[in-house]
Structure formats: structure tokens, C-alpha cells
Amino acid sequence: MVRAWVKVSLSQYEKLRKLREGTKRSLSEIIREAVSKFVRKKDFPYSVAISYLSKGTRDRYESVSAYFLRSEWAFLEEIAKNTAKCKTELIRQALDEYLGKYP
């Protein structure tokens, strides 16, 4: 397992907390499931945009610790390299897709 600190948006964090309370699963488990489904997709759009958090936006994100399987972390690193996006941005994208099916 790989442990990583991830910055998720406050809205994602609130949805994760509600889902955690409703399902009695840990945040790490929910995030790991979202990333697992994400890395198994077949196509990822290529992007050359640089990903970073702008000054003044840090208070709009929450740091969360999550554990990932080494194989899925390696997939995530490969996707990051191929799409020129950072892993944290890909994790936030995976969470958006995963949390989109929950109100």
C-alpha cells in the first residue's frame, strides 16, 4: 500500500463525509474505490496544461490521507505522465466522476 496526502475540494470533502457516515466506510476506502474505477478506464484526454493550486485557493481544499494499492498508484503515475496532469488533479477528477452518482 502507498499512503498519500491528497487535496480535495471542500465540496468533494463534504460529499465524502456524508458518504462515509452513510456507508460506515473510511474516507481512504472510498477514495481508493474511486481511483480504482478511474484507472481502469481505457481513454484519458491528453492535456498540456500545468496543474497547480493558485495562491489564495488553498483554503478551498482539504487535505485527506488515503491508502492506495501499489499497482493502482503505478497506473495513476503512468496516466499522470501521459496526460501531463498531476496525480492529485487526477484523484480529484476520479472523485468527481465517482461522487457524481451520489446526491
PLY file of the C-alpha trace (Angstrom):
ply
format ascii 1.0
element vertex 103
property float x
property float y
property float z
element edge 102
property int vertex1
property int vertex2
end_header
0.00 0.00 0.00
1.04 3.56 -0.71
-0.08 6.36 1.61
-0.58 9.75 0.01
-1.91 13.12 1.12
-4.44 14.45 -1.35
-6.03 17.90 -1.52
-9.70 17.57 -2.39
-12.12 20.44 -2.87
-14.33 21.37 0.06
-17.44 20.26 -1.83
-15.84 16.87 -2.52
-14.82 16.61 1.12
-18.39 17.30 2.29
-19.78 14.65 -0.08
-17.12 12.20 1.09
-18.00 12.84 4.74
-21.72 12.28 4.07
-20.97 9.11 2.12
-18.65 7.91 4.91
-21.37 8.47 7.51
-23.98 6.73 5.38
-21.88 3.71 4.47
-19.65 3.45 7.58
-16.59 3.15 5.31
-13.38 5.12 5.76
-12.53 8.12 3.55
-9.45 6.25 2.38
-11.54 3.27 1.25
-13.97 5.49 -0.66
-11.16 7.43 -2.35
-9.36 4.17 -3.18
-12.53 2.80 -4.82
-12.97 5.99 -6.87
-9.35 5.87 -8.07
-9.59 2.14 -8.77
-12.53 2.69 -11.11
-10.79 5.69 -12.67
-7.50 3.96 -13.53
-9.35 1.10 -15.20
-10.83 3.42 -17.84
-9.41 2.99 -21.31
-9.03 6.53 -22.62
-7.69 9.66 -20.99
-7.64 13.03 -22.72
-4.17 14.43 -23.32
-3.55 17.76 -21.65
-0.54 20.05 -21.63
-1.87 22.44 -19.00
0.24 22.78 -15.88
-1.64 21.80 -12.76
-1.15 23.68 -9.51
-3.13 25.36 -6.77
-3.22 29.09 -7.30
-2.38 31.44 -4.46
-5.46 32.26 -2.45
-7.21 28.99 -3.28
-5.60 26.80 -0.64
-8.44 27.46 1.78
-10.84 25.86 -0.73
-9.20 22.45 -0.35
-8.99 19.87 2.42
-6.03 17.53 2.89
-7.00 13.88 3.20
-4.76 10.88 3.78
-5.55 7.87 1.62
-4.00 4.46 1.04
-3.70 3.08 -2.49
-2.67 -0.28 -3.86
0.81 -0.04 -5.37
-0.46 -1.27 -8.75
-3.17 1.39 -8.89
-0.70 4.06 -7.76
1.60 2.98 -10.61
-1.33 3.25 -13.08
-2.08 6.71 -11.71
1.56 7.77 -12.16
1.53 6.49 -15.74
-1.70 8.33 -16.53
-0.25 11.49 -14.97
2.84 11.21 -17.13
0.85 10.56 -20.31
-1.69 13.33 -19.73
0.70 15.89 -18.17
-1.57 16.20 -15.12
-0.50 15.79 -11.52
-1.73 12.79 -9.54
-3.74 14.96 -7.16
-5.66 16.51 -10.04
-6.40 13.04 -11.40
-7.61 11.91 -7.98
-9.92 14.94 -7.78
-11.20 14.08 -11.27
-11.77 10.46 -10.19
-13.69 11.68 -7.15
-15.83 13.99 -9.31
-16.80 11.05 -11.50
-17.38 8.74 -8.54
-19.30 11.23 -6.39
-21.40 12.34 -9.36
-23.69 9.35 -8.85
-24.40 10.38 -5.23
-26.69 13.33 -4.44
0 1
1 2
2 3
3 4
4 5
5 6
6 7
7 8
8 9
9 10
10 11
11 12
12 13
13 14
14 15
15 16
16 17
17 18
18 19
19 20
20 21
21 22
22 23
23 24
24 25
25 26
26 27
27 28
28 29
29 30
30 31
31 32
32 33
33 34
34 35
35 36
36 37
37 38
38 39
39 40
40 41
41 42
42 43
43 44
44 45
45 46
46 47
47 48
48 49
49 50
50 51
51 52
52 53
53 54
54 55
55 56
56 57
57 58
58 59
59 60
60 61
61 62
62 63
63 64
64 65
65 66
66 67
67 68
68 69
69 70
70 71
71 72
72 73
73 74
74 75
75 76
76 77
77 78
78 79
79 80
80 81
81 82
82 83
83 84
84 85
85 86
86 87
87 88
88 89
89 90
90 91
91 92
92 93
93 94
94 95
95 96
96 97
97 98
98 99
99 100
100 101
101 102
